[in-house]
Amino acid sequence: MANLISPETASALRARIDLETSGPDPKIPGLVYCAVNRDGDIIFSHASGTTALGGKTPMSMDTTFWLASFTKTATGIACMQLIEQGRLALDDHDLIERLAPELRDVQVLEEQPNGSITLVHKKTPITLKMLLTHTSGFGYTFSVPKLRDWSRPTGLDDFSGIRSDTLNRPLVHQPGTTFEYGTGVDWAGVLVERVTGQSLEDYFQEHIFQPLGIQTISFRPTNDVKARLATMHHRDPSGKLHIRDHLYRAPLVEEDPDKLFCMGGAGCFGAPIEYCNLIATLLNDGTHPKTGAQLLKPETVELMLTDQIPEHPRHLNEFWESAKPDLTNQGPIMTYEDTIVLRCSEDVERGIYTALRESRNA
């Protein structure tokens, strides 16, 4: 099953990737690319370019990254494990409000005809399903102008790592009415912590990462992980690349790990090659094909990979205007192209996870 890509195809892929990272003015400073099948075999991998623009340290399969929204997959797995155990439920809003009364009282930002922004009561309770499918009404300041404007002059930093920045914000839509990429999965992580009594870090390590043999991925990067961390970059209005500070600095500078807020939507660091273990497990119906550890039942994985919100358009698959263009790479319009999961027919018997993490903004 591992020989799904011919030598000619592999060579062509490497050449195409290297084209993006080569020359004095590369399109991308560096990247790590991995593809895994349901047997847990890495069927293609390639590291290209350098860990920083103009730097001399080459990208490698050991290079680590801020995994950002890749964290959401692990949080979703944790929630579904607890649903299997009867400790959480997708549609029980009463349970959610008992665990997180803040979600009972949260209000909704509403724009008035005169341009003012007011807070109104929400009409529908929030469920775990809404939090996981980005239909709860929570948003990010970098993608919702009215949330950005409401938070000023102090502002909300989506990547500060401070609990209040992530959680103490109003909804930007009435729950259940539309898709809006936001902090709902961070709230789902909070629910995992409150129902288990564990930090999300401890839960992930015990119930997800250790069973899969994952060693580097963590909310609390070790000194070794920090030493191998790729630099972040941004593009100016002309498209030229520049090195920038890390967006998510808290875990990189905080010496007391107990002070860190485990952001279930964006908080993990690690190596893409290890992240492939998560995807192989999902492709293999919830059981890791190498370690034999079962994280989820097959029917649970089937539910996870089934469209839960067919009535809502997928804004992540479209271009949309950023409320904070300095956080994007190519002007004011942004989209997400991080994760691809292919579930092929049984006669083909393969699935590919493509982990394309560039040495630039997530």
Summary of the structure (lengths in Angstrom):
residues: 362
radius of gyration: 20.4
end to end distance: 31.6
largest distance: 62.3
contacts: 1157
relative contact order: 0.18
helix: 34%
strand: 17%
